[in-house]
Amino acid sequence: MICIYLGVNSSDRPSTTSSSPFSRSIPSFQVHGHGAGLVSQAHTVLTCHSVIFRASGSNLPAMTTPDKSHPAHGPTAAAAAAAALATDEISPAPITDTPTDKATTFLQAHAQTDTTFTCDEERHVLRRIDTRILPLLLGAYFFQQLDKSSLSYVSIFGITEDAKLVGQQYSWLGSILYIAQLVMQPLAAFILVKFPNGKVIASAIFLWGSSQAIMAACTSFPSLLGLRFVLGSFEAMIAPSCIAVTQMWWRRGEQTLRTSYWNAMNGITAIVGSLFTYGLGHIESGVMFKYQIIFLFCGLLTVVYAGVVLAFMPDSPMEAKYLTEREKVIAVERLRANQMGVSSGKWRWEHVWESLLDLKTWCWFVIIVAISIVSGGIGTFGSLIVKSFGYTKFEAILFNIPFGAIQFIVIIASGWVATRFKHKGLTIAAVCVLPIVGTIIMLTVPREQKGVLLFGYYLVSCMAAITPLIYAWQAQNTGGDTKKKCTSGMVFIGMCTGNIIGPLLYSVDHAPLYRPGLISNLIMLVLVAALAILIPFYLMYLNRRHAKRREELGKNAVLVDESMFGKGQVESGKAAELEEAGTGVKPKALEEDNALRDMTDVKNEDFIYVY
């Protein structure tokens, strides 16, 4: 018996957009013949018709020309093969295992319902997502940043004396948290693929809040170092989780601003944390040091918030109990334009290797290391730098409030600019100019001119806008569930690496000028600006490569990226879609679309990279 299969693995199947006159849809099938010698003859029958269907269930033909010189390609062989095939039994071919997304299964279960929706319906669903999911992300990132930054707040309240810290020990307390996050990133990526994201976030918040509260019992360098490591281990989940949730709920064109929103909590934390510290720092206790009071307060507040997240954060759009079934369908259907998938729940090693071999991954890695060296040093030594200008410890705390306000404004503004003009690379390069100028001021202006130095310090705070743009940039340019988590993991490994290095470039021994740290910051900021200008050229090359591949597969070389549409474009596109639905034109079927098939950006020729 022989088996002839028409088709290839459906994961490599070309699109059904061919305009060939031979286009038609046929199923994959087996032929049970009477002799092994009929293989070449059967091939003859197909090639004599000049068509070989290469994809199971596809209507895109591949044109071939029969080889007349082949001994089996004569008219007699063709007739014999035709006669043999006429008596053969035809049955469906086995279905190969195709990578699928949970969203595909969900939409297939709702195949009988109308999946088209109006612009008003989409706006309503987006509003419901923004009012439920976004505030939970904002709170999670706020408490993560509050607990992480508490070390900086207590630095001017005598923790070095109270805990008997010497030399680089205070710097190591800043760096150890990021060492823990670095070590935990591979595990974090695996957990985010395999387990429900909502419950993962709630658990992580509870565990790091508990660690922060327990740290109040630490009065020596070894105990503080150990608890800071534990704190960092649990906090390793939150930033990758926020990116995963952003990718899961919003279109690519909406993701940059949402990422900026939750990352802007850095600025809010600087304001609120400074006020908390200012108030708590006035408490006089004969039992606890001031830093212990601050650690305990922040930790217990975080533990309470963990319960809120557990109660209200859904695991995915398909499992959101607060949405109706119709709203769930719209929430999932609108994500197809992303070409990134939603959630698969399956760990795919081929995605891991592709992520490690992808040049883009290393571009994101280098640029995030560079900016994190700057933010790590300033984040740990910021209050001490302001104090070195000649201000008291309470003045230094209060001067961090404008620092946070500037961060908040610049992060939101840069996110809006990048969304409006769709050029993240140029936006990052432009933002870099402000902290570069601020660093030069802090390096060159004499310490007697406190106001000018404080202005330079506030300019340096603008560098906080760069990190969320990098987060959004890498997230929007990665497809495939496992690859998305792994690439985000690599980015956060880079972030941790930079934050480990950054504080070590400063030392209390370098006070009051802190020249080694500030000079290294200046070099890193110039590097970030240069990379931000160069990376878009590589992304353009990748888009040209995908366009060429689409052309080879018989598709249109030029695609319209609906995931990056603005409000007006979305309304026009929805009107056209509804008009087509009214005339009986059906939207692209799930099996014909790569969007929800858990394909990586490299393998998916329909994926469009954004600059």
Buried (B, 14 or more C-beta within 10 A) or exposed (E): EBEBEBBBEBBEBBBBBBEEEBBEEBEBBBBEBEEEBBBBBBBBBBBBEEBBBBBBBBBBBBEEEBEEEEEBBEEEBBEBBBEBBEEBEEEEBEEEEBBBBBBBEBBEEBEEEEBBBBBEBBEBBBEBBBEBBBBBBBBBBBBBBBBBBBBBBBBBBBBBEBBEBEEBBBBBBBBBBBBBBBBBBBEBBBBBBBEBBBBBBBBBBBBBBBBBBBBBEBBEBEBBBBBBBBBBBBBBBBBBBBBBBBBBBBBBBBBBBBBBBBBBBBBBBBBBBBBBBBEBBEEEEEEBBBBBBBBBBBBBBBBEBBEBBBEBBBBBBBBBEEBEEBBBBBBBBBBBBBBBBBBBEBBBEEBBEBBEEBEBBEBBBBBBBBBBBBBBBBBBBBBBBBBBBEBEBBBBBBBBBBBBBBBBBBBBBBBBBBBEEBBBBBBBBBBBEBBBBBBBBBBEBEEEEBEBBBBBBBBBBBBBBBBBBBBBBBBBBBBBBBBBBBBBBBBBBBBBBBBBBBBBBBBBEBEEEBEEBBEBBBEBBBBBBBBBBEBBEBBEEBBEEBBEBBEEBBBEEEBEBBBBBEEEEBBEBBEEBEEEBEEEEEBEEBBBBBBBBBBBBBBBBBBBBBB
